[in-house]
Amino acid sequence: MKPYSDLPARRTAQVVTDLCVLLWVLAWVWVGTAVHEATLTLAEPGRRLEAAGSGFRGRMTAAGDQVDGLPLLEDRIATPFRSAADAGAGFESAGADLVAAVERFALVLGVVVAATPIVLVVLTWLLLRVRFARRAGAAQRFVDGAPDLDLFALRAMANQPMPRLARISTDPAGAWRRGDPEVVRALAVLELRASGLRPPPVSPE
């Protein structure tokens, strides 16, 4: 395959297009990252709930441990503190679950926001680039192997718009059948340029 045209103007346009696609990808990656970071701020209430539950659980556990060793009372006073600590652990777990849910949502949202425009543009760009590369590569093999301009002239008459053919000859098919070298070469050059290739040099008589 031949990734870039031999013609300077078209090759420059291809390079500029490639750079624009790269900038498009980077821009949407930045947008997706910004959306991800902005969505993560929704997890702040969950973090506060988790921190509050953790602090409450720690204080209740510490209080229960302090009264646990009091004589004659066994664990009758410590039990309510430990039950309260379990409630704090529930708040802590709920906060952690909320944070995890927001983080998952932020990740999915960021990926979707970035990936959708990236995939649409990159797929279109890739299909066009592969189609050009395959067409130019196949044509280049004919040029390198045996530069038979008749083949490209024939393809030009089949593929090129009528106004372009008329600018070359009022009867391009007849000139091709007669083997008119100037018309055949002009037609071949038209098709080669459409494939992004330079025509082979004119062979000396």
Secondary structure as UniProt FT lines:
FT   HELIX           8..40
FT   HELIX           41..43
FT   HELIX           44..68
FT   TURN            71..77
FT   HELIX           78..145
FT   HELIX           149..159
FT   HELIX           162..168
FT   HELIX           172..178
FT   HELIX           181..194
FT   TURN            195..196
//
